[in-house]
Structure formats: C-alpha cells, structure tokens
Amino acid sequence: MANTDIGLLELRTPNGTLRLGRQGDEIIELPAEEAEPELLSIRAPSLGVFLQSHPLTAVPLVRIGQRVEAGQTIGLLKIGPLLLPVTAPQPGIVDGILAADGLAVGYGAQMFDLHPL
C-alpha cells in the first residue's frame, strides 16, 4: 500500500474483516465498520390472495416487530380452495408487512421485510 495510491484496503474472510488505511505516511489498521444488516425481502412464491391469518381464526400469523424462526409460516396465499404457506427463509424480526390482507398478489410480489438475525 505504501507504494500505491490506495487509501483503503478491506480484506474479508469467513473469519473476519481486516481494514487498512493511510494516516499520513503510515499504514494503520482501521476499526471494523458496524454495518446495519440489510432488510431481507420475502416475495410471493405464487400468485394468489394474501391472507394475514388463517380463515378460521382472527389472529394474524405475525405482527410487525415479532421475531420469527426459519420455516415459520408468516402468511398464507389462497389459490382457489388451497392455502399455500408463506414462510420465513431464516430467523429474523418482521420489519414490515407490505401486502394488503385479502388482496391479490402476483408471483414475486414483495410481501414482507425481515431484519435477519
């Protein structure tokens, strides 16, 4: 780095991140940036009518701010008489419910935002 114009070097490995930067003529190790995890968008696996709760209950499957586990059913898609579960792909906290209850959604429509854990 000393003989180049590089001002910042970041090396990422499965074991961690090393950040080096210039301070005058010296090369120093910089603290790792604490990046806020990106929201995970959960999309409709099929077309159908979005349901926040099972038709036989009035309690929503999830609420904003609720922690969910991988594989947990967080919504339903009604396709004719069938109910297709929409599941969380990984553990996280529900940040937003983007689909309106009882309205049709298309394949790939954004339905939930999830903060990964």
Number of C-alpha atoms within 10 A of each C-alpha: 13 10 5 6 8 11 12 14 13 12 9 9 7 5 6 8 12 14 15 18 16 17 10 7 7 9 14 13 14 14 10 12 8 6 6 7 9 10 16 17 16 19 19 23 18 16 16 21 20 25 24 21 17 16 11 6 8 9 11 12 15 18 16 13 13 11 16 23 15 11 13 16 16 22 26 23 24 21 14 8 6 10 17 19 19 23 19 21 16 16 16 20 21 22 19 16 19 14 20 13 15 14 12 16 21 14 11 12 17 16 20 22 20 25 20 17 11
